[in-house]
Amino acid sequence: MTVTLSVRDLRLSLTRPGRTFRRSLPTNILQGVSLEVSSGTSLGLVGRSGSGKSTLLRALLALEEPDSGSVTLQGRPVRPGSLRSLRWFRRMVQYVPQDPASSLDPRMTVGQLLREPLVCLGIDGQHSTMIREALGRVALSGSTSGKRPFELSGGQNQRVAIARALVVTPSLLLADEPVSGLDLPLRNQVLEVLQLLVNEQGLGMLFVSHDLDAVAAICAETAVLANGRIVEHGHTAQILDHPRHEATRALNVARQARGVTAQ
């Protein structure tokens, strides 16, 4: 069964009563954003800092209430609420953070970290088997479950963060800059894992990044976010080779500059 997370005409403003913001920030963060991600597909969401990527992710994760528009999963409305009211959603949609160091408690073993969402979401079954299988899906051995985050490399910790999302067997992943800050070999390892999850295991993924090269490696389609709007949306190769919007062209210039620096 195809599982689809849909966003329709999402609008969010920082001027709504009860919200506080720095005066230097724009007040209209999201302005009529629409997109869709389904199981078995990968969509890249790219944009510079301040374009609205993080706010959109929060809305998709039911952590931020939009002013108007809708977020739905299989046609069912997704809104902020209690853990109990969102349990159905968290079982189907999981989040991969940018910085695993901020999401992995250093006092817990990897096994304990992966068991936690199974318990919180009330998932029955043999948790030890589920943990071992989730680690295997990201190319980590079962022995990793006895280690703590500080005993692992940055790339291993990022794969642990992905395994923690996978352990509840979701249909969709929302990945927030999952290779940012990793050196090239580790970055490529994580990208290969994510590509395998989509292409061979049927997961759907929204891959949020400012790095067009990373997006091009695993995403068939890309949406470009600028000033709270989707300004381009289409095949990734087309957007890379023939950018139409100035925001996309600026991202391409930055991509080319990184390539020159790397050489």
N, C-alpha and C positions, 0 to 999 in steps of 0.2 A: 504494500500500500504506500502510495506517495504521500508524504507529509509536507505541508506547505505553511510557511510563516509569511503572512502578508502585511504590508504597511500601505495604508491608503490616505493620501493627502494629510500627512501628519504635520501639525503645526504646534510650536511651543515657543512661548515668549517669557523672558525673565521679568517682565513687568507685571505678571499676575500677582495679586495680593498674597502675601506670605512668603514670597521669594525674595531673597537678597542677592545682590550682585555688585561687582566692582563697576564703577562708572565707565571704565575703559572698555568694557565688554559690549558687544552689540546686544541689543535687547531681543531681537528676533533670531533665535538660535536655529529653529527648524521652520522652513517655509514651504509647506505643501509637498513633503517628501513621500514618494511612493516607490516601493520595490517589493520583490518577492524572492524567497529562497526556498528550494524544495529538496527533499532527500535525493541523494544521488547526483546532485549538482553542486557547483562551487561558484559563488559570486564574490568578486573582489569589490570592496568599498574603499576608495582612495580619496585623499584630500589632505591639504596642509593642516597644520595645527590651527585650531580655532574655526575649522570649517563646519563643525557640528557632529563629527564622527562619534565622540564619546557620549554626547547627549542622546544621539540616535540609539546607540547601544543601550543606554540606560532605559530608554523607552521600550526597546525591544525586549529587555529583560524584566519588564514590569517594575522597574525601580523609579520611574519618573512618569508622572501623569501628564499627558499632552493636553494642550488647550482644546484641540479639535483633531478630527481625523480618527483613524482606528488602527489598532494592531490586533490581528487575529491569527489563531493557529487552528487549522482545519475548520475555519469559519467561526470558531468560538472566540469571543472577545478576551483579550489579555489586558488586565489592568492591575495596578499595584494592590496588594492585599496581604493577608496573613500567610504564613507558611502552609497552613492547612488548605487555604483556598487556592493556592498556586501549586500545590503538590502535583497535580495532573500535568501542569505546564513544565515544571522543573524535570519531570521524568522524561519529557520528550525533547526539551531544549536545554543544552548545557553551555556554560561559558568557559573559555580558555583565556586566562588573564595575560597581560603583557609581561608582568614581572612575577615569576613564580615565587621569588623570595618573599613577596608581600602576601602571598596566599597560602604558602605551605608553612605550617607551624613547625619551627625547628625542634620543638620538644617531642614531637610525635614521629613515629616510624612511618615509612611509606605505606605499610599495611594499614596502620591506624588512620592515616590520611584518606586512604581509599575506602575504608570501611565507614567513615563518618557520613558521607552522602547516602549510602545504602540504608543506614539506620535512620537518618533524618527524613528520608523520603518513604520510609516504611516498606522497603523492598525485601520480600521474602526470598528464601533460597540459601544455598551454600555460599556464604559471603567469601570464604577463603578461595573457592573455585572462581568466583566472579573476579576477585582481585587478581588472581594469577592470570586469568584470561585477558583482563584489561591491560596488564603489564605486557603480556605477549603481543597485544595488538600494536604496541608502540616500541616493539623490539627491546624490551627490558626483561631480564631473567626474573624468575620467581624469587630468587635470593635477595633481590632489591627491596622486597617488602620489609626486611628486617633492618634496613638502613634508615638513617635520618638525612634530611635534606643537605646538611652541611658536609656530609660524607660523599656527596655526589657532585658531578660537574654541572655547569650551567645548562648544557644541552640535555643531560639526564634529568635535571629538575624540570625543564620545560616539558619533557616527555612524561614525567610523573604528573604534571599538571593536566596534560592531555588525558592520561590514563584515568585520572580522578574524575574527569568529565565523562569518560567513556564507560566507567564502571556501572553506571545506572542504565546502560544501553539506550542512549537517546537516539533520536532520528536526526537531530540538527545540532551543529556546533556553531557558536558565535565566538570567533577567535579575534582577540584584540591585540594587534601588533605582536603576534606570537614569536617572531624571530628577531624582534628589535633588540639590539645590544649583544647578540650572539656573534662570535667570529665566524668566518666563512664556512669552515668545515662543519661546525655545530649547526649553523643556519641551514645548510644543505641537508643535514640529517633530519632536522625537524620538518623541513618542507617535504622531504621524501615520505615521512610518516603521514603527514596530512594528505598528500596526494594519494597515497595508498588507501587511506580511509574513505576517500571520496570515490575513487575509480574502481576499487575492488571490493569494498565493504559497504557501499551504498549510502554512506553518510551524506547529509547535506551540510554545507558550510558557508557562512558569511565570513570572509577573511578581510578584516579591517586593517589598513596599512597606509603609510605614506610612501611606501617603497614599491614602485611599479615593477621592478625586476622580480621581487618576491611574488607579487600578484600574478605576473605573467607565467611563473613557474607552475602554478597549480589552478588558476582560475580561467575557465573558458569565457566567462563574461565579466565585465567590470562596470561599476557605476562610479562616477566622479562627483564628489560632493564639494561645493564651494559656496560659502556664505549661506549655509543652511538650505541649499537647493541642489537637486540632482541636475547637473548641467550637461552630462553625457552619460549614455548607457548603451552598451553594445558589446560585440565581440572584442575580447582583450587585444587581439592582434590588430584589429582595425583602430582601436583607440591609441595603441602604441605607435602605429605607423602613420596614421592620418588623424591626429587630434584636431578637433574642430573648435574647442573652447579654449580661451586663454589660460584658464586654470589648468587644463590638461597639458597644454603646451609648457607651462611653467614646471609641472611635475616631470615632464620629459626632459627638460633642460637640466633639472636637478639630477635625474637619473643618469644622463650622459656625463655630467660633471663627476659623479661618483665613480663611473666607469673609468674615466681618465685618471682620477686620483688613485684608483686601485691598481692601475697599470704602472 
